[in-house]
Amino acid sequence: MKNLVNIGHLLKNRLDGKTIINLSYKQLKLIPIFNQLNSNEIEYLEEISSVKSLHDDEILFFEGDDSSNLYMILEGYIDIYKTDINARQIVLKRFEPFSFIAEISNYKNMRFPATAKSIKNTTILVINYKKFEEKFLYHPTIIPKILKSVTDKVVSLEKIISENIVMNATQRVAKFIYEEEFLFQNCKNHEIAERLNITAVTFSRILKKLRENQLITIKNQIIDKELLKKEFS
């Protein structure tokens, strides 16, 4: 597990948003989805892939961009968002290391339907999708993982739609705190507000209310998890 977490630190010569190196055979074998490939397959993957480094808040691709490359996060985080008529960013999903990003667009040969930007320094594996498809799309060790990745995204999208239609802002905040206590305690308020599609002011007002009701502390610790759950269930 330590090797997986530290793979990004094996990458050298980080440059602003530029494709800089190819991963070595050893580094590719550390990536969970590829660790069962044989030596010839890994060598081919090495030929059709490269690495791109992004700094905080840097765009990986814009909505409407061509989807000829398949992207996987090696280190850092990527937010996928759409922009509403008021130029407000609506975050659809935050992706973590070893996640594919928008692979459905690659498969359907359609332009990316949303914009992807980095959160903090992020390292991306960039794969030529056409060549990947020819060699690996129906590979017996890879296809189950791709299907799981796609299924997880569908479930996540359904959750986003449900929460934004059914739940009000207070319920969404309470549910986030209940399910993502670590992120609640370690992310900035405006970042959480973006994920919940509310303003930072609204988020702060709801936190104040939850503290007044003795559900969370001033240090963002949960006082009574069962009572907090009743706020959204």
N, C-alpha and C positions, 0 to 999 in steps of 0.2 A: 504493500500500500504506500509505503514511503516513497518508493521509486515512482509511482504514479503521480503522487502529489508534487514531486520535485522535477518532473520532466521539463517543465518550462525553464527551470534554472540550468538545464543542460544546454539551452540555446544561447549562442553567443552573438555578439555584434548587432545588438538591437538598433534598428534604424527607424525613423519616423514613417510608419505606414508603408514601408517598402518590403517587397518580397526579397528576403535576404539569404536564406540558406535552404538546403534540403536536409530533412531529417536523415540520420544514419539508420542503418539496418537495426542496430540495437535500440535506438530511440523509438522507431516504429513498432517494434515488438513489445514495447512497454504500454502501448495504447490498447485498452481492453478489447475493442472490437476487432483488432488485427492480430492479437497475440496467438491465434491458432493457424495463421497462414504459414505456408511452407517457405523455404528460403527463396525460391524462384518468384513466388507471389510477392513477397516483401520487397525483393529487388525491383520488381516491376512497379510496385506502389511508390518506391523511392524515386523512380524515374518520372512519374506523372504528378508528383506533389512537390510543394515547397512551403515555406513558412513566411507568414506576414506578421509584423509586430505593430500594435496600435497603442497609442497613449490614451489616457483618460478622455472620454467624451469624443473620441475620434470615430468617424463613420467607416464602417466596413462596406456597406452598400446602401444605396438609396432605394426607396420604393420606385419600381419601374425599371431598375437596372437589369441587365441581362443576367441570366442564371447559369452561365456556362461553367462556373466553378462550384464545387461542393466544399462547404466550410465546416471545420470542426474546431472547437475551442480546446487548446492545450493548457492554457493558463489564463486566469482572469475571468471576466464575465462579459456577456453581450446582452443588451436590452433590445428587444424587437418592439417597435412602436409605430403607430400611425398618428397623423396630425389632423386635428379637427378644423372646422371652419374658423375657429378663433386662434389658430396657430398653437393650440395646446397639444403637447405630446401625450398620447394615450398609450401607456406601456401594456403590451399584450403578454409578454413573457420575458423573464430573465433566464438566460442559459448559463450553465456552469461547465467546468472542464469536462471534456470527453463527450460533449453533446454535439450532434449535428445541428446545423442551423438551416431551416427552410428547405430541407431536402425534397419536400413535395414539389416545390417549384422546379427543382432540377429534373425530377422524374417526369413531370408534366410538360417540360420544356416551355415554361411560362416565366414571365418577368416577375421579379420579387414583389410580393404584394404589400410589403411594409419595409421600413428602414431599420437597419441594424447599426448600433453604436456601442463602442466599448465602454466598460465601467472599470476605471483604473487601468493600469498597464495590462494589455491582453495579447496573448500569442495565439495565432490561428494557423491551423493546417489547411492549406489551399490545394484542392485536388481537381485535376481536369476531369469533369464529370463524364464526358462522353467516353473517355478511355476507361474510367472507373466502371461505368455501366457495362461496357463490353466484357470486362474481365471479372467483375466482382458482384454485380447486382444480384445474381442468382446463386452466388456461392453459398454452399450449405452451412458454413459457419458464420456468414455475415448477414444473410437475409433475415434470420430470426431477430437479430439485433436491430436491423433497420425497421422491421415491422413493429417492434416494441417502441422504437423511437417515434415512429409516426403515430402509433396508438396513444402514446403518452401526450403528444401534442394535441390530438383530437380531444382527449379527456380534459387537458388544460384549457383548451378553447371553450369547451362546454361549461367549465367551471367559471371562466371569466364572464361569459354571457349570462349565466345564471345569477352570479353575484351582482352584476351591474344592473340587471333588470329587476330581480326580486328583492335585493337587499338595499337598504338606505345606507348613507355614509357611515353612521354610527355602527351599524351591524357589520359593515365591511371592515372597519377598523378593529372592532372587538374580535372578529374572526381571525384577522391577520395576527393580532397579538397572541391569541390563543394557540394558533397553529405554528407561528414563526417567532417564538419568544427570543431566540438568539438574534435573528435579524432585527427585531424590534429594539433590542438593547444595543445593537452595534451599527445600525445604519442611521444616516441623518434623516431628520424629519421630512425634508423635501423629497428625498429619494423614496421613502415609503409612500408619501402622498402621491407621487407620480405613479407608483405601482398600483395604487388603489383608485387612480383616476379622480382624485379630489385635489383641491388647492391646499397649500401648506397652511393657510390660515384656518381652513375648515378642520384640518387634521389636528392642529394645536388646540382648537376649541373643543374637539371631541376628547382629546387627552385630558384636558382640564376637567371635563365633566366626569370622566372615568375615575380620576383621582378624587374628585369631590365625593363620588359614590363609593370610595374606598375599594376600588377594584384593582388599581395599580398604584405604585408608589411614585414619589417624585423622581426616583432613579430608574423608573420604568421596569420595576419588578412586579410580577403578578401577586396580588394579595390573596385572592380567592378565585381559583381557576373555574370552579363549578358555577359561581355567580357570573363570571365573565362569559362563560359559555351560554348562559341564559339570555345574554344580550343579543345573540344572533340565531339561536335555535328555537 
